């Protein structure tokens, strides 16, 4: 029996999460696994109902669960709230911190049928298979922040970027362990020519590399990495980097897969893992049955793989998604001539049906 905390959140979150639950239930029926799903509020929906974007009850549920399935958080409705009460700042960041989720894993896989969906050429994309490992609980996002008035009437804003050796070591070792299970190549991304924390980052990676002689280690500045992801993405196997760089690079890398609607993620490191799509709440299409649920469904596959050690069942979901695409079905963000367009609900139904037929 696996206990899953379900946090739909805001916008399209309430539409895509049920489709991932359908896939998990189909896997359970196929493999004899049992899941319990308990829903709770987070983000803007939680603020509207309770006055805080991360209620104590939600945090307690997450701690008592075996894994967390999250939809999406935020939207313009809450942009004028005080910073600490905005959904993104007041719920997602403290949730990661409280649960010690220091590692974010974002696999960038290109399904062959979606080569057309990227703006890049086929010869650049074919064979792309990257795992981005992003440090998730340190850096600028969690550093001390301040503002002060200046004599000229303006203001000065400050965000402190800091990392400890321990914070760097644990994420880098996790990335090396992942590389050992893949193609044994690790690229550490920093800005060591300018930033002191990056110099500590590179020095730490260089020391740890001696413990992993079977893994090829390279270093790359973040600006060069952003260019190389477009120029020659096949050169990368595992990328490990700090929080803000990872946030930016993974959104860029999502376009290698054709749509950010295809990019799943896993946040791990503590006792319970958090699984969510990499996209936002997309309020402009919320409630219209247009959202692509595949990133959320693929995040459920990551849950089976990383939290429950169920590799065979994780591959069931991934194969079911591949079958959907092979049969010519697409969500609106991936549509092309000759394909059959499915809405959010229909896509989830089709994936669950494919699992049942495996």
VENDA-V519951 format. One record per residue. N is the residue number from 1. OMEGA is omega in degrees with one decimal (* if undefined). D_LAST is the distance of its C-alpha to the last C-alpha in whole Angstrom. Layout:
n/omega/d_last
N/OMEGA/D_LAST
N/OMEGA/D_LAST
This chain:
n/omega/d_last
1/178.5/22
2/-179.1/22
3/-176.5/25
4/172.2/24
5/-176.0/27
6/-178.3/26
7/-177.3/29
8/177.7/28
9/-169.3/32
10/174.1/33
11/-178.1/32
12/178.3/29
13/-178.0/28
14/179.3/28
15/-174.0/25
16/-178.4/23
17/178.0/22
18/-179.8/21
19/174.9/18
20/177.5/17
21/175.8/18
22/-179.4/15
23/179.2/13
24/178.4/14
25/178.4/14
26/176.1/11
27/179.2/10
28/179.2/13
29/-178.8/12
30/-171.0/9
31/179.5/11
32/177.1/14
33/177.7/16
34/177.6/19
35/166.7/20
36/-176.7/23
37/178.6/24
38/-173.4/28
39/177.5/29
40/-177.6/32
41/173.5/34
42/174.6/35
43/-178.3/37
44/178.5/39
45/178.0/37
46/178.4/38
47/-179.5/42
48/-175.2/42
49/-171.0/42
50/-176.6/43
51/176.9/45
52/-176.6/43
53/176.3/40
54/180.0/39
55/178.6/40
56/-179.0/41
57/179.1/38
58/179.6/35
59/178.8/36
60/178.4/37
61/-179.7/33
62/-179.5/32
63/-177.2/34
64/-175.8/32
65/177.2/29
66/178.2/26
67/-178.3/25
68/174.7/26
69/-175.7/24
70/178.7/27
71/-179.3/27
72/-173.8/30
73/169.7/33
74/-179.5/37
75/-175.8/38
76/-179.8/42
77/-173.5/43
78/-175.7/43
79/-176.6/45
80/177.5/48
81/170.6/48
82/-171.6/49
83/-174.6/47
84/179.0/46
85/176.7/45
86/-173.3/43
87/-175.9/39
88/-176.9/38
89/-172.4/41
90/-179.6/42
91/-172.9/38
92/-179.1/36
93/178.2/38
94/176.5/39
95/176.9/36
96/-177.3/35
97/-177.4/39
98/-178.1/39
99/178.7/35
100/179.8/36
101/-170.9/33
102/-175.6/35
103/175.1/32
104/-179.8/30
105/177.9/27
106/176.2/26
107/176.7/23
108/-179.9/24
109/179.1/21
110/173.4/22
111/-174.3/19
112/-177.9/20
113/-177.7/20
114/177.6/22
115/-178.6/25
116/-169.7/27
117/177.2/27
118/176.5/29
119/-179.4/33
120/-178.0/33
121/180.0/33
122/-176.0/30
123/175.4/32
124/-170.8/32
125/-173.1/28
126/178.3/26
127/179.6/25
128/177.9/26
129/-173.1/24
130/169.3/27
131/176.8/27
132/178.3/30
133/-174.4/31
134/173.2/33
135/-164.0/36
136/-174.6/36
137/178.0/39
138/176.5/42
139/-174.7/44
140/-174.7/45
141/-177.4/43
142/-178.5/44
143/178.7/48
144/-177.6/51
145/179.6/52
146/172.1/55
147/176.5/57
148/177.9/61
149/178.9/64
150/-177.2/66
151/-178.6/69
152/179.0/69
153/177.7/67
154/179.0/63
155/172.5/61
156/177.9/59
157/-177.3/56
158/170.8/54
159/-176.5/51
160/176.9/51
161/178.5/48
162/173.7/48
163/173.1/46
164/176.9/47
165/-179.5/46
166/-179.5/44
167/179.8/42
168/-177.0/41
169/-173.7/41
170/179.4/38
171/-178.8/36
172/177.9/37
173/176.5/36
174/179.3/33
175/176.9/32
176/179.0/33
177/177.1/31
178/-179.8/28
179/178.9/30
180/-179.6/30
181/-178.7/26
182/-175.6/26
183/174.1/28
184/175.3/31
185/179.1/33
186/176.0/34
187/177.1/36
188/-175.1/39
189/-178.2/40
190/172.6/43
191/-171.0/46
192/178.2/49
193/-175.4/51
194/-167.6/52
195/-177.2/51
196/178.0/52
197/177.2/49
198/176.7/47
199/175.3/49
200/178.3/49
201/-176.6/45
202/177.9/45
203/-179.2/48
204/177.7/45
205/-179.3/42
206/178.0/45
207/-177.7/46
208/-178.3/42
209/-179.8/41
210/176.9/43
211/-177.9/41
212/-176.6/38
213/-179.9/40
214/179.5/37
215/176.0/36
216/-176.9/37
217/173.5/39
218/177.2/40
219/-179.0/42
220/173.6/42
221/-173.3/44
222/180.0/42
223/176.3/43
224/179.4/43
225/179.8/39
226/176.9/39
227/-177.0/40
228/177.0/38
229/177.1/35
230/-176.5/35
231/-174.7/37
232/-175.7/35
233/-178.6/32
234/-179.6/31
235/-174.6/33
236/171.4/32
237/174.6/29
238/173.7/30
239/175.2/33
240/-176.1/35
241/-177.6/37
242/-165.9/39
243/-174.9/38
244/177.8/40
245/-179.5/39
246/177.9/35
247/-177.3/35
248/-175.8/37
249/-179.0/35
250/174.6/31
251/175.5/32
252/-177.1/33
253/-179.4/30
254/-178.8/28
255/172.8/29
256/180.0/28
257/176.5/24
258/-179.1/26
259/175.3/26
260/175.4/27
261/178.4/24
262/-170.4/22
263/178.3/23
264/175.0/22
265/176.0/24
266/174.8/25
267/-171.9/28
268/178.6/29
269/177.9/32
270/-177.5/33
271/-179.2/32
272/-179.0/29
273/179.7/27
274/-174.8/27
275/-174.1/24
276/171.4/25
277/-177.5/24
278/-177.9/27
279/-179.2/29
280/-173.2/31
281/174.4/32
282/-177.3/32
283/-179.1/35
284/178.6/36
285/-178.0/32
286/177.0/32
287/-175.8/31
288/-179.1/30
289/179.9/27
290/-173.5/27
291/176.9/26
292/-179.1/23
293/-171.5/20
294/177.3/18
295/178.3/20
296/177.4/20
297/177.8/16
298/173.7/17
299/175.2/19
300/175.2/17
301/176.9/15
302/176.5/19
303/178.4/20
304/-176.9/17
305/-169.6/18
306/-178.7/22
307/-173.1/23
308/179.4/20
309/-179.6/20
310/-175.1/16
311/-178.9/15
312/-179.4/12
313/175.8/11
314/179.4/13
315/175.2/11
316/-179.3/7
317/-178.9/10
318/177.1/11
319/179.7/8
320/175.6/8
321/178.4/12
322/178.3/12
323/178.0/10
324/-178.8/12
325/178.3/15
326/-178.9/14
327/173.8/15
328/179.1/18
329/-178.9/18
330/167.9/20
331/-173.2/22
332/-178.5/26
333/-176.2/27
334/-170.9/25
335/174.9/25
336/-179.7/27
337/176.1/28
338/179.5/26
339/-179.2/23
340/-173.9/22
341/177.4/23
342/171.8/21
343/-178.1/23
344/-176.4/22
345/-178.6/20
346/177.3/19
347/177.7/17
348/178.1/16
349/-177.7/15
350/178.5/13
351/179.2/11
352/177.1/10
353/177.5/9
354/177.5/6
355/-179.4/5
356/-177.9/6
357/-178.5/4
358/*/0
